[in-house]
Amino acid sequence: MRTLMSTRTATAKPPAEPIDPETKRIALAIVVGGLTVILDTTIVSVGLRDLASSLDTSIDTIQWVSTAYLLAMFVSIPLAGWAQSRVGGKRLWLAALTVFIGASALCAVAWDAPSLIAFRALQGLGGGIMMPLMSTLVMQAAHGKNLGRIMAAVSLPAALGPILGPVLGGLILNDLSWQWLFLVNVPLGAIGLLLAWRMLPAGERGRRVSLDVVGLALVSPGVVAVIFGLSRVADAGGFGQAQVLVPVIGGLVLVAAFAVWGLRRGDEALIDVRLFRHRALTMSSLLLFLTGIALYGSMLLLPLYWQEVRGQDALGAGLMLIPQGVGALASRGLAGRLTDSVGGRWVAVGGFALMAIGTVPFAFSTEHTNEWWLGATLVVRGLGLGAVMIPLMTGAYVGLQRHEMPDASIVTRVGQQVGGSFGVAVLAVILAAGTTGAASTGDLAGAFDRAFWWATGFTVLAAVLSLLLPRPERSTAQAPAR
């Protein structure tokens, strides 16, 4: 008995190492500042109709408030790694957050649709720098330790955004003017600036490399063209139209040319494409692409379902989505601990499986399906959504050196956002085709059913591909952080 007990003691896992207090402070400062960017996207998305009415313009024009913001983000995202090496992480974060806050204030004083669109583009430039920098600064501070639990904290804004954004946007439009859709960023951003000033370490500036102008001229317009083409799919009526194919194909050619250029230039390229030799980063980026489809595609479908099929207004639709956000928040801590202890492969598989289980009921739903039942399935879907992001974002950094992390952050962010644009485009076309048929049959719920089946299919595919992630015993290897 004594021998057995000693054997068990010897083979027991050591307790998890506590997270360094400095890393906690850095994560807090990043989370508060990053929340402004995530909230802004979800708040504005529910107010487009009100903006069109207030600024006396069409829905087609006011859509550019969102499109210009997204395209501007992709202009600046590839610059984040180079800019960090030149001015340092703290200075870059403070500068980008200041630009974002200032542009938010300018949006609130916009006098017409073109001025609002221009100020939103300025917002996107600041937000594009901040998005990859959020992960980079915290991962570098972690020195390869407790990556799962730390990523659960730093990606908290992404979980809070879908909960708070639509509800806050609906409340603002109910009780205040549209200007407060943007002014709400100012006090929260100011708190984020103060915390970043006090808590982020000055750090080193790293390698003072010259700007890869050729790479920038290839990758930024290339990605922007792909995103722009995908954003035109719904209006064009499908993927086969020239206004979709020309920018998408042209953008892919530019991105391919950048890959060839990057291989020749090595670590002096704007983004080191040789990082794709790391299987963990490659698989994480691919799965984040599919996660973007499942996440952003469903962000299109779910609010529209509650509004078009169930008759909810913007605030009501936002409230109906709270269960999904609650589920996402509830699973993050456990997902982070499991990723650190047993590896990310099975956490990702289980998370995607829960997402699929939570989406299937909507593919069978009608205008009379019990709302409590659908709310419960959204909790399940949220549990999966909160779980999958942790191992995928964490796995992308496994085995990377400190100076490689900024480029990894850019790659994963671009993969997720392009996946989101692709998912929105595909599901919008499927939904539009179904809605056209429903005009004669009156079966609007059936149109949404087909779109939800497609969303489920993408999620199942991601679950299968998650099996290709590094083995559990290797996925928590401590990344060197030199």
N, C-alpha and C positions, 0 to 999 in steps of 0.2 A: 504493500500500500504506500509506504513511504517512497519507494522507488518510483511508483507510478506518479505520485504527486510531484516529485522533483522533476520527472520528465515533462509533465504538463507545464510546470513553471518555466522550464528551460525553453520550451517551444512556444510559449505564449507571446503574442505580439507586444512589444513595448508600448507604453502609453504614447499618445500623439504628442509631438513636441509643441509647446505653446508658441503662438505667433508672436514675433518680436514686436514690442510696443511701438517702435518707430514705424514699422510696416503698417500697423493699425492706424496710426495717425495719417500716414500718406494715403491709405485707402479711404479714410473718412473725408479728407480734403477732396480727393478725386471724385468720390461718389456724389458729394453735394454739388460740386461744379458740373459734373456730367449729367446730373438730373435735369438741369435746365435744358440741355440739348434734346434729351429723350422726351421730356414733357412737351416741349415746343412742337415737336412733330405730331404728336397725337392730339394735342389741344387744337391746333390749327386745322387738322383734317376734318374735324366735326363742324367747323365754322365756315366752310367754303360757300355754302348757299347764302348765309347771312352776309358774308363779305361781298358777294356778287350783288346782292340787293342794296347794301349800304353804299357801295362805290359805283352803282348804276352801270354795271357791266354784265357780260354773259358768263355762264358757267364755263364755257370753253376758254375764255380769257382768264378767269380767276383761277382755273386749274394750274396756271403757270406760277401761282404763288407757291404751290408745292413742288412743281417740276423744276423751277429755277433754283429753289433751295437744294433739291437733290442733285442737280447737275453741278452746281457750284461746289458742293461737298466733294464730288469726285474730281474736280480740278485740283483741290488742295490736299486730299488724302495722300496721294503719292509723294507729296513734298514733306510729310511729317517726319520721316526718318532723317532726311538730309538736314532739315531745319533744326532738329534736336541736336544733331552733331555740331552744328554751327553755334547755336546760342544757348544750349543746355535745356534740359527738360523743364525745369521750374520756370525759366524766363519764357519759354515757348508756351507753356500752359497758361501763364498769366496773360500773355499777349493775346492768345486765341480766345480766352474767356472774355477779355475786355472788348475785343472786336464783336463777339457774339452779343454781349450785353448792350453795347452801343448801337448795334444794328437793330436789336429788339426795340430800343427806344425810338429809333428812326421809323421803324415799321408802324409804331403807334401814332406818328404824326404824318403818315403818308396821306396825300391829298387826292390820289386817284390810283387806278389799278397799275399803270406802268411804274409809278414811284414805289408802290408796295412791292411789286415784283423785283425791282432793283434792290431794295433794302433787304428783301428775303435772300437774294443771291449773296449779298454781303454777309448775312447771317450764316449761310451755307459755307462760305470760305472759312469762317472761324470754327464752325462745328466740324468741318471736315478734318481740320488739324486735331481737334480734341478727341474725336472718336477713336483712332488708333492709339493716341497718346495715353488714353485712360488705361488701357491694358499694359502698355509698355512700361510706364513709370512704376506700376505696382509689381509687375513681374520682375523687373530689375531689382527692386528693393527687396523682394522675397529671397533672392539668392538660391532659387531652386527648392525652397522648403515650403511645405504646406500649401502647394499650389492650388489644390482643389478648394480648400476652405477660403483662401484668399480670393480666388476667382469668384466664388459664391458671393463675396462681399462687393467686389469691384463691379460686377455685372448687375448689381441690385437695381440701378436705374432702368435697365432694360426690362426688369420685371415689374417695377413700379409704374412705368410709363403707360402700359395698356390698362392698368387699374385706374390711376388717377387722372390721366390725360382726358379721356372722353367725358368722365364725370365732371371734372373741373371745367372743361370747355363748355359742356352743357349748362352748368351753373352760371358761368360768366355770360353766356348768351341769353340766359333767362333773366338775369338781374342787372347786368352791366352792359356797357357798350362794347363793340368789337375790338376797340383799342386795347382792352384789358387782356385779350388773347396774347398780346405781346408784352404788355407792361408787367404781367405776372412774372416774367423772367428776370426783371431787374432786381427786386429785393433778394430773390434766391441766388441769383448770380453774384450779387454783392457779398453775400455770406460766403459763397464759394471762393471768391477772390481773397477775402480776409483769411479764411482757413488755409488756402494754398500759400499765401504769403508767409504765414506763421509756421506751417507744418511741413511743407515740401523742402527737402534739402537742396542746397544750391547745386550740388553735384558737379560733375565734370562735363566739359563740352565734347570730349571724345575726339574722334578723327575729324580734322578740319579739311574735308574733301571739297573739291570744287563741284558746283552744280552740274549735273549731267543734263545739259540743255537738250541734246538730241533725244535722250530717254524721256525727258519731260514732254517734248514735242510729239512723242509717239504714244506714250501710255495714257496721259491725261485726256487728250482728245479722243483716243481710242475707246477708253472706258465710257467717257461721256456720250460718244456716238452710240454705243451699244445700249446704254440706259435710255437715251433719247428715243431710239428706234423702238425699244420695248414699250416705252410709255405711250407710243402712238398706235399700238396694236388695237386697242378697243375702238378708238375713233376711226381707224382705217378699215375695220371690219375683218381683221385676220392678219396672219403673218405673211401672206403672199403678196401684199401690196407694196408698191415701190417705195412709199413713204416710210415703210418699216424695213424692207430688205436693204435699201441703199445705206442708211446709217448703220444698221447692224453689221452687214457684211464689211463695209468700210472700216468700222470700228474694230472688228475682229482681225482684219488685215493689219491695222496699226498695232494692235496688241501683239500679234505674232511677230511683226517686225521688231517690236521692243524686246521680245523674248530672245530673238537672234542677236540683237545688239547687246542685250544684257549678258548673254553668255560670253561674248567676246570681251566685254569690259570688266567682267568679274565683279569684285566687291566695290569697284568705283562706279558701278551703274546706279541709277536712281533707286532701284529696288534690286537686290541681289537674287536673281532668279535661280541661282544654283542652290538656294535653300530647299528647293523642291526635291533635292536628293534625300531629304529627311522624310521618311515614310509617314511619320506622325503628323508633320505639317501638311503634307499633301493630302492625306486622308481626312484630316480635320477640316481643311479648306473645302474639299469636295462635300463633306457632310454639312458644313455650315452653309454651303450653297443650297443644299436640299432643305436645311432647316429654315433658310430664308424663304423658300417657296412655301413651306408649311406655315410659317409664322405670318409673313406679310400677306400671302394669299388669303389666309383665313381672316386676317384683319380687314380685308376687303369684304369677304363673304358674310362674316358673322354680324357686323352692324347692319348691313343691307338686309340680311334675313329678318332681323328683329324689326326693321323699319318697314320693308316692303311686304313681307308675308304676315308679320304679327301686328303691324300698325303702330309701333312705338315711335315716339319722336326722338330727336338726337339725344336728349338727356336720358330718356327711358332706355334707349339702346345701350348707352354707356353703362347704366346701372345693371343691365342684364349681363354685361360682360365682367362684372366684378368677380363672380365665382371663379372664372379662369385665372384672374390675377391672384386671388387668394390661394389657389392651388399652386401656382408658380412660386409664390413666396414660401409656402409651407414646405416644399420639397428641396429648396436650395441648400439649407444647412446639411441635411442628410446626404444629398448628392455630393456636396463638397467633401464630407468626411469619407464617404465610400470611395470616391475617386482617389483620395490620398491613401486609403488602406488596401483596397482590392483592385484598383486600376479602373480606367475609364471605359473599357470595352463593354462590359455588361451593364454599367450604369447607362451608357448611351443606348444600348439595345432595349433595355427596360423602359427608358424614357420615351423612345420613339413608339414602342408598343403601347404605352399608356396614351400617347397622343392619338394614335390610330383608334384605340378603343373609345376615346372621348369624342372622336369626330364621326364615327359610323352612325350613332343615333340621329345626327342631323341629316344624314343621307336618307333616312326613313321618315323624317318628320313632315308634318303637314301644318296648316294654320291652326289646328286644334290640339296638337301635341302638348301634353302637360308641361307648363313652364318650370315647375319644380324638378321634374325629371330631366329636362334639358339643362337646368342649372347645375344639377348633380353631375351630369356628364361633362360640363365645362370645368368643374373642379378636377375631375380625373384628367381632362386634357391639360389643364394648367399644371398639375403635378408632373406630367410628362415633359411639358415645355420647360419648366424650371429645372428639371433634372438633366435634360440633354445638353443644355448650353454649357454646363460646368465642365464635363469631361472633354467636350470638343474644344472649347477655348483653352483649357489647361493643356490638353494633349499637343496643341500646336507649338508649345514652347519646350517640350521635352527634348533634351539633348542639344539645345541651342546655346551658343555663347552669348554673353551680355550684349555685345555690339550687333548681334544678329536679330535680337528681339524686336527692334523697331520695324524692320522689314517684315517680320512674321506678323506683327500686328496689322500692317497695311494689307498684306495678302489675305488674312482671314476676314478683315473688315470688308474688303472689296468683294470677296467671295460671297459673304452673307448678303450684302446689299444687292449685288447683281442677281443672286438667287431670288431675293425678294421681288425685284423688278420683273424677273422672268415669271415668277409665280403669279403675280398680280396680272400680268399680261395674259397668261394662259387661262387662268380662271375667269378673267373678265370676258374673254372671247367665248368660252364655254357658257358662261352665264348669259351673255348677250344672245347667243344662238338659241338657248333654251327659252329666254324671255320672249324672243320673237315668235317662237312656236306657241308659247303660252297665251299670246294675244288672241289666238283663235280658239284655243281649248280652255282657257281660264285656269290652267294648272300652273300657277306661278311657283308653288312649292316644289313641283316636279323639276323646274329649271334649276332651283337651288340644290335639289337632291343630286343631280348629275354633277354639279360643280363640287359638292362635298365628297362625292365618290372619287373624283380626281385628286382632291386634296388628301384623301385617305391613301390613295395609291402612291403618291409621292412620299408620304410618311412611312409606309411599309417598305418602300425601296430603300429609304435611309436606314431603317432598322436592319435590313439585310447587309447593307454596305458597312454598317458599324462593326460587323464581325471581322472586318479587315483592319481595324485599329490595332495598335501594338498589343501584345499579350499583357494580361493584367499585371504580371510581376515586373514588366518593364515600363508600363505606362506611368508609374510613380517614381521612376528613377530621378534622382536629384540632378537637375540640369546644372552644368557648370555655369557660373555667373561671372566670369572674368571680364 
